[in-house]
Amino acid sequence: RETLWRIAYLPAKDNGGQLTLRWLNKDEFVPSLDNIGWETGHVHIMRDFTQSASGICLLAGQVGSGKTTTIASALLELKGKGRSINTLEDPVEFDLGIIQSSVVTQKDDEDLMFTYGKALLRHDVDIESHGEIRDKKGAMNVCRKGETGQIMFSTLHTSSALGIAHTLDEQMHVPSALIAAPNLMKLWIYQTLVRTLCPHCCISFNDAQAHLDDEQRKKLNHWLSEQGDLSIKETMRFKHPDGCEHCNEGEKGRTTLVEMIVLDDEDRLFISNKDYLGWSKALLAKGFKPISSHATLKIKRGHIDVFSANERVNGLLSETSINAYQQLWEE
């Protein structure tokens, strides 16, 4: 079949360089929201958003974290239900059977996405999706669309859902008053992809001990003590260091880890005041589940290896700064 690739080149010393290829249309079919690795509650939150009258949903994550696939899954559910849907992408990755415009921006036409977005105002769009937000103009364009009474999707690069506020305000210079405007920003999502364990060769907690070094055992025991329930050892699984004929070094495929912020007026007040530390505590107090919690859930189920998850999730196996300082002079 015809394949689509994005190629990036970076020159290096001694006439060398680095070439990175990303296969854009690797997946032939768009999965449903029920099959992208989210929990049932995550799916309900997304469907509640898509059934609302207007507002903005922003998805954050690293390159290749499944953001475009998630939006495609949401749009696929909305297709054919009486609302006009348009996307502006750089470039189009999935054929969703809706109006999709490929806006491949170059250095000399960096305002092309903005121009297309402005043109869509004349087409009475109900649901719109823009490619990655890269600068203030793109961010302001997304905010403008959210204010015109339509559902709006877009993506950006941050390391957490909370980081979306700081990125928009401090880095892209979107006024905090606009970010915190009533009923504008409704749903912020951060997600990452983690390799899943091979069901044919994954090993138990006890069998894994022989393959762990001292530092891994120390981190694992500390993590277990934080869980407060040692019975999870029975369900935990680890990748086999040699793998088998069905996998690559004990793992095959990937699953999504996600955290969501359903913004309310309390959240908007913290954003307006730029009190991000206070906001973090307030979110946890009312039930917000950080991505580390989703990782822990899938570790307990035996779906992912705790050390593989730690490579993708900040703070999963990390110790406190006090413990870090105490071990500075250990021999």
Secondary structure, DSSP 8 states (H G I E B T S, - for coil): ----EEEEEEE-STT-EEEEEEETT--SS---GGGSS--HHHHHHHHHHHTSSSEEEEEE-STTSSHHHHHHHHHHHHTTSS--EEEEESS--S--SSEEEE----GGGTTHHHHHHHHGGGGT-SEEEEEE--SHHHHHHHHHHHHTTSEEEEEE--SSSTHHHHIIIIIT---HHHHT-TTTEEEEEEEEEEEEE-TTT-B-HHHHGGG--HHHHHHHHHHHHHHT-GGGGGT--B--TT--TTSBTTEEEEEEEEEEEE--HHHHHHHHHT-HHHHHHHHHHTT---HHHHHHHHHHTTSS-HHHHHTTSTTSS---HHHHHHTTT--
